């Protein structure tokens, strides 16, 4: 198998809202808020019109993108044996993604992410992890990992306790490890751990400018470049309107954004960028071509609702 994704198995529930909805519910636009109380989460959802539900989660979105590009891929993520859990499994199978998890009845329901899209196309996420956040080392198959060229992890999955053990088992069994830092709040919560991963465990790191600047507490982007050069690994940073940069050793590759896009929804832009880049990487394209493929994929996904092409 080319790439195995390990991440939070989350059903995405996409709704359009006005800006005042974000303010009224004490949310911070363009970030992800974790909900720990299922009832609070349900109350937020109850008055909203659902546009679409999708088998989501950051890494799952990337893996589906890779499958759509013709790569043999798989995914591990924890769901419960409930309606959303069955929907999740079916959704991945329809996309030719091999799902390496046998669902059973869990104490918590399958995870859900409410994606609120405001008129400026920004997305604000409210996530109830449910059983997805309870992934443990028994849910991870070392054999499947060893048969994969690369594993792709997400920062969202990392947490103290059982998820960390699952993470460590995956990294220790893998030939190559790629990871997305996921979200600035995520980086801020786990800064020393993420810094250790980026420096010592990962072969490929995906981040946006905000996340990596926060991770290394950089004053400017030159510091990010210098830090990445010293690692002597592959670091890919998306920079919004400034395009994207890949740093490999002392080499720095840049690409601009595609012009005149009709942006509808930024959900999944980073996930699909990672899919395009990794498609290039595992098919032995140049770093520049990998950046081009990443940009092409993210440009396509932002012109529609949701994180799937």
C-alpha positions as CSV (number, residue, x, y, z in Angstrom):
1,X,0.0,0.0,0.0
2,X,1.2,3.5,-0.8
3,X,-0.1,5.5,2.1
4,X,-1.9,4.6,5.3
5,X,-3.7,7.4,7.1
6,X,-4.3,7.2,10.8
7,X,-6.6,9.9,12.2
8,X,-9.8,10.9,13.9
9,X,-12.8,9.2,12.2
10,X,-15.2,12.1,12.2
11,X,-18.5,12.6,10.3
12,X,-18.5,16.1,8.9
13,X,-21.8,18.0,9.2
14,X,-21.6,21.1,7.0
15,X,-23.9,24.1,7.7
16,X,-24.0,27.7,6.4
17,X,-24.3,30.4,9.0
18,X,-24.1,34.2,9.3
19,X,-21.2,35.9,11.2
20,X,-23.4,36.7,14.1
21,X,-23.9,33.0,14.8
22,X,-20.2,32.6,15.4
23,X,-20.1,35.6,17.9
24,X,-23.3,34.6,19.7
25,X,-21.9,31.1,20.4
26,X,-18.5,32.4,21.6
27,X,-16.7,30.7,18.8
28,X,-13.4,32.0,17.2
29,X,-13.7,32.2,13.4
30,X,-11.5,29.9,11.4
31,X,-10.5,27.7,14.3
32,X,-11.6,24.4,15.8
33,X,-13.3,24.2,19.2
34,X,-13.5,20.8,21.0
35,X,-16.8,20.0,22.8
36,X,-16.6,17.6,25.6
37,X,-20.3,17.6,26.5
38,X,-22.5,15.8,23.9
39,X,-25.6,17.8,24.9
40,X,-23.9,21.2,24.4
41,X,-22.9,20.0,21.0
42,X,-26.4,18.8,20.1
43,X,-27.9,22.2,21.2
44,X,-25.6,24.0,18.8
45,X,-26.6,21.8,16.0
46,X,-30.4,21.6,16.6
47,X,-31.4,24.9,14.9
48,X,-29.1,24.6,11.9
49,X,-29.9,23.4,8.4
50,X,-27.5,20.7,7.4
51,X,-26.1,21.1,3.9
52,X,-24.2,17.9,3.7
53,X,-22.7,15.0,5.8
54,X,-19.4,13.4,4.8
55,X,-17.0,10.8,6.2
56,X,-14.4,13.3,7.3
57,X,-11.5,14.0,9.6
58,X,-8.4,15.8,8.3
59,X,-6.3,12.7,7.4
60,X,-9.3,10.9,6.0
61,X,-9.9,13.8,3.6
62,X,-6.3,13.6,2.4
63,X,-6.5,9.8,2.0
64,X,-9.7,10.1,-0.1
65,X,-7.9,12.7,-2.3
66,X,-5.0,10.3,-2.8
67,X,-7.4,7.5,-3.7
68,X,-9.2,9.8,-6.2
69,X,-5.7,10.4,-7.8
70,X,-5.4,6.6,-8.3
71,X,-3.2,5.6,-5.4
72,X,-3.7,2.5,-3.2
73,X,-4.5,3.8,0.2
74,X,-6.0,2.8,3.6
75,X,-7.2,4.4,6.8
76,X,-7.4,3.5,10.5
77,X,-9.8,5.5,12.7
78,X,-12.1,4.6,15.6
79,X,-15.9,4.6,15.2
80,X,-18.8,3.1,17.1
81,X,-21.2,0.6,15.8
82,X,-24.0,3.2,15.3
83,X,-25.6,5.0,12.4
84,X,-22.8,7.5,11.8
85,X,-20.2,4.7,12.2
86,X,-21.9,2.7,9.4
87,X,-22.1,5.8,7.3
88,X,-18.5,6.5,7.9
89,X,-17.3,3.1,6.8
90,X,-19.5,3.1,3.7
91,X,-18.3,6.5,2.8
92,X,-14.7,5.4,2.7
93,X,-15.4,2.2,0.9
94,X,-17.2,4.1,-1.9
95,X,-14.0,6.1,-2.3
96,X,-11.9,2.9,-2.7
97,X,-10.2,3.5,0.6
98,X,-9.4,0.3,2.5
99,X,-10.7,0.7,6.1
100,X,-8.6,-1.2,8.6
101,X,-10.9,-1.0,11.6
102,X,-13.7,-3.4,12.9
103,X,-16.3,-1.3,14.6
104,X,-18.1,-2.4,17.8
105,X,-20.5,-0.8,20.2
106,X,-18.6,1.8,22.2
107,X,-19.6,3.8,25.2
108,X,-19.3,7.0,23.2
109,X,-20.9,7.6,19.8
110,X,-19.0,8.1,16.5
111,X,-17.3,11.5,16.4
112,X,-18.9,14.5,14.7
113,X,-17.5,17.8,13.4
114,X,-19.9,20.7,12.8
115,X,-18.4,22.8,10.0
116,X,-19.9,26.3,10.0
117,X,-19.3,28.2,6.8
118,X,-19.7,32.0,6.9
119,X,-20.4,34.2,3.9
120,X,-16.6,35.0,3.5
121,X,-16.1,31.2,2.9
122,X,-14.1,30.7,6.2
123,X,-14.9,27.7,8.2
124,X,-15.2,27.4,11.9
125,X,-15.3,23.9,13.3
126,X,-17.0,22.5,16.4
127,X,-15.9,18.9,17.1
128,X,-17.3,16.3,19.4
129,X,-14.7,13.6,19.2
130,X,-16.9,10.9,20.7
131,X,-15.1,7.5,20.4
132,X,-12.7,8.8,17.7
133,X,-10.6,10.4,20.5
134,X,-10.4,7.1,22.4
135,X,-8.2,5.4,19.8
136,X,-5.6,3.1,21.5
137,X,-2.7,1.0,20.5
138,X,-4.9,-2.1,20.1
139,X,-6.8,-0.3,17.3
140,X,-3.5,0.1,15.3
141,X,-2.2,-2.8,13.2
142,X,1.6,-2.9,13.0
143,X,1.4,-5.3,10.1
144,X,-0.7,-2.9,8.0
145,X,1.7,-0.1,8.9
146,X,4.8,-2.1,7.9
147,X,3.2,-2.8,4.5
148,X,2.7,0.9,3.8
149,X,5.3,3.1,2.2
150,X,4.3,6.1,4.3
151,X,1.9,6.7,7.2
152,X,0.1,10.0,7.4
153,X,-0.9,11.3,10.9
154,X,-2.8,14.3,12.1
155,X,-2.0,16.6,15.1
156,X,-5.7,16.5,16.0
157,X,-5.2,12.8,17.0
158,X,-2.4,13.4,19.4
159,X,-3.4,13.5,23.0
160,X,-2.0,12.3,26.3
161,X,-2.8,8.7,27.4
162,X,-4.2,6.1,24.9
163,X,-4.0,8.2,21.7
164,X,-0.3,9.0,22.4
165,X,0.4,5.2,22.8
166,X,-1.4,4.6,19.4
167,X,0.7,7.4,17.8
168,X,4.0,6.0,19.2
169,X,3.1,2.5,18.0
170,X,2.4,3.8,14.6
171,X,5.6,5.8,14.3
172,X,7.7,3.0,15.6
173,X,6.3,0.6,13.1
174,X,6.5,2.9,10.0
175,X,9.0,3.2,7.2
176,X,8.3,6.9,6.7
177,X,6.1,9.3,8.7
178,X,4.3,12.4,7.5
179,X,2.1,14.5,9.8
180,X,0.0,17.6,9.6
181,X,0.1,20.0,12.5
182,X,-3.7,20.4,12.0
183,X,-4.6,23.6,13.9
184,X,-2.9,26.4,15.9
185,X,-4.9,25.6,19.1
186,X,-3.6,22.1,18.7
187,X,0.0,23.3,18.4
188,X,-0.4,25.6,21.4
189,X,-1.8,22.7,23.5
190,X,1.0,20.3,22.7
191,X,3.9,22.5,21.7
192,X,6.9,20.6,23.4
193,X,5.5,17.3,22.1
194,X,4.9,18.5,18.6
195,X,8.4,20.2,18.5
196,X,10.0,16.9,19.5
197,X,8.0,15.1,16.7
198,X,9.0,17.6,14.0
199,X,12.6,17.5,15.0
200,X,13.1,13.8,15.8
201,X,10.3,11.6,14.5
202,X,8.7,13.0,11.3
203,X,10.1,12.7,7.8
204,X,7.6,15.1,6.3
205,X,5.7,17.9,8.2
206,X,2.7,19.8,6.8
207,X,1.7,23.1,8.4
208,X,0.2,26.4,7.6
209,X,2.2,29.5,8.4
210,X,0.3,30.3,11.6
211,X,0.9,26.8,13.0
212,X,4.6,26.5,12.4
213,X,5.3,30.2,13.4
214,X,3.5,29.4,16.7
215,X,5.3,26.0,17.1
216,X,8.8,27.6,17.0
217,X,7.7,31.0,18.3
218,X,9.2,32.7,15.3
219,X,9.2,36.5,14.8
220,X,9.1,36.2,11.0
221,X,8.9,33.7,8.1
222,X,12.7,33.8,7.6
223,X,13.0,32.1,11.0
224,X,10.7,29.4,9.8
225,X,12.9,28.8,6.8
226,X,16.1,28.7,8.8
227,X,14.6,26.3,11.4
228,X,13.4,24.0,8.6
229,X,16.7,24.0,6.8
230,X,18.5,22.9,10.0
231,X,16.1,19.9,10.3
232,X,17.3,18.5,7.0
233,X,13.9,16.9,6.5
234,X,10.9,17.9,4.3
235,X,8.8,20.7,5.6
236,X,5.8,22.0,3.6
237,X,4.2,25.3,4.7
238,X,1.0,26.7,3.1
239,X,0.8,30.5,3.3
240,X,-2.8,31.4,2.2
241,X,-2.6,34.1,-0.5
242,X,1.2,33.8,-0.6
243,X,1.1,30.3,-1.9
244,X,3.2,27.5,-0.4
245,X,6.8,26.7,0.4
246,X,8.7,23.4,0.7
247,X,12.0,23.3,2.4
248,X,14.3,20.2,2.0
249,X,17.7,20.6,3.5
250,X,19.1,23.9,2.2
251,X,16.8,24.0,-0.8
252,X,13.6,26.2,-0.7
253,X,10.9,25.7,-3.3
254,X,8.0,28.2,-3.7
255,X,4.7,28.2,-5.6
256,X,2.0,30.9,-5.9
257,X,-1.7,30.5,-5.6
258,X,-4.0,29.9,-8.6
259,X,-5.6,33.2,-9.7
260,X,-9.3,34.1,-10.2
261,X,-10.7,31.2,-8.1
262,X,-14.4,31.5,-7.1
263,X,-13.8,30.5,-3.4
264,X,-16.9,29.0,-1.9
265,X,-15.6,27.1,1.2
266,X,-12.1,26.7,2.5
267,X,-12.9,23.3,4.3
268,X,-10.3,20.7,3.4
269,X,-8.0,23.1,1.5
270,X,-5.0,22.0,3.6
271,X,-6.1,18.3,3.6
272,X,-6.3,18.3,-0.2
273,X,-3.1,20.2,-0.6
274,X,-1.4,17.4,1.4
275,X,-3.1,14.8,-0.8
276,X,-1.8,16.4,-4.0
277,X,1.7,16.9,-2.6
278,X,2.0,13.3,-1.3
279,X,0.6,12.0,-4.6
280,X,3.6,13.7,-6.3
281,X,6.0,12.5,-3.7
282,X,5.1,8.8,-3.8
283,X,5.1,8.9,-7.6
284,X,8.6,10.3,-7.7
285,X,7.8,13.8,-9.0
286,X,10.1,16.7,-8.3
287,X,9.4,18.9,-5.2
288,X,8.2,21.7,-7.5
289,X,5.7,19.3,-9.2
290,X,4.5,18.1,-5.8
291,X,3.8,21.7,-4.8
292,X,1.9,22.2,-8.1
293,X,-0.2,19.1,-7.6
294,X,-1.0,20.2,-4.0
295,X,-2.0,23.7,-5.2
296,X,-4.1,22.2,-8.0
297,X,-6.0,19.9,-5.5
298,X,-6.6,22.7,-2.9
299,X,-7.7,25.1,-5.7
300,X,-10.4,22.6,-6.8
301,X,-11.8,21.9,-3.4
302,X,-12.2,25.5,-2.3
303,X,-14.5,26.2,-5.2
304,X,-17.2,23.9,-3.8
305,X,-18.9,23.0,-0.4
306,X,-17.1,20.4,1.7
307,X,-13.7,18.7,1.7
308,X,-14.3,16.1,-1.0
309,X,-13.9,16.4,-4.8
